[in-house]
């Protein structure tokens, strides 16, 4: 998931997740596409895209169901960038 979503203004890119689901992807597939698959497409799979020892991690912690994409924005409780808490 990047800032070049192209389907919404900068800062509104969570809308992309809902659009992907509306086009037939399962919520799990949407999250994989915006994490692991995105890292693979960028050639960064050895350092990002999954939660694993030795990998860089940007994490969004949510309250409730992370697969409830329509309400994801309201569920965000904390954001970690490279393993450091930056919000929440």
ABEGO torsion letter per residue (X at the ends): XBAAAGABBBGAAAAAAAAAAAAGBBAAAAAAAABAAAAAAAGAAAABGBBBBGBBBBBBBBBEBAABAAAAAAABABBBBGGBBABX
